[in-house]
């Protein structure tokens, strides 16, 4: 008697193969991702301009304080006077690369009182975005303000406090600003680091040094050009 | 499968008997982080409510299409979408508040309370029950956050909603608005809730 030949494995039907396909199994994930993604794009398109506007409004609100100092800004507000903040952009070229800074020119009745520069850089946790106030000739810092930061709560986020930011006021722009640990800053261009947050303090100082180095020339030139 | 709780049971359970913070100890990151003021606590609760209700409803609608090994991916996707919407919305309409809450709004994505409700309730029960469950749990979460925030704000700053209520003679306990205050308050309130519910169940057993 002839032995029975072993049966060949049944070929998988096309339908079955399709059912076991990874991509087909993930159809719900894929289509939901597509759907949610486009929904989010819609949300961003609707709300994005509003969020930008909020940031610009905050910047404008801070201009008097950054240029005149807190007391100066208060006096001006009490006198019922307002500062005009003229938005401009300054393009700086170095090493073949172009970087654009958004700069606000603070004007009172046509007279230039100073500049406010928006600048950003990498902090300890995330991007730090800040505003830097300069006098009309770009020779002195008149104030800084932190617009956005996600530094460690309790340590790095102390960079937003008035006391720490106040250290930068009336520092000259001729020299780089240096961060000193341990609270012994006494040189004309030294500031104390936030205790336990040297990296955050350095990050802020680096952003300022870079912006000052880039913009000192162009702003001073604009200043001598006149109105 | 055992009988699932009805919509009303789900709703009531979320508020106290299965309070997400005091009974399940879920969602503790925002509980500890944003309870130094009532305003921040209420905004956070509102954001969580929005995300939880939307995620629960969507999950419940598609529950019959879910594959067991892909369900967590879908939960996360859904939650992340609504968290991003909440985050953008706050940045657009409550800019100052969104700066105060900072990274804690995006962090709702990893709030295990929401994924827990998707898994436990929404992926097994109908839309109505899932919605009731989400609202109940959110109310419970809001209650917990507000109770902690009220204690911390009143002891730490002498006021509520930024308005002074304690006499000026009160020296503000600054530690209460700092991180240690969150742990102290939460521990004490948790103890209180446990003691109270123990006493009640003890009475019920004896009675």
Interface residues (C-beta under 8 A of the other chain):
Chain A: X25 X26 X28 X29 X32 X33 X36 X39 X40 X43 X44 X47 X48 X50 X51 X54 X58 X148 X150 X153 X154
Chain B: X33 X62 X65 X66 X67 X70 X73 X74 X77 X78 X81 X84 X85 X88 X89 X91 X92 X93 X95 X99 X102 X103 X178 X179
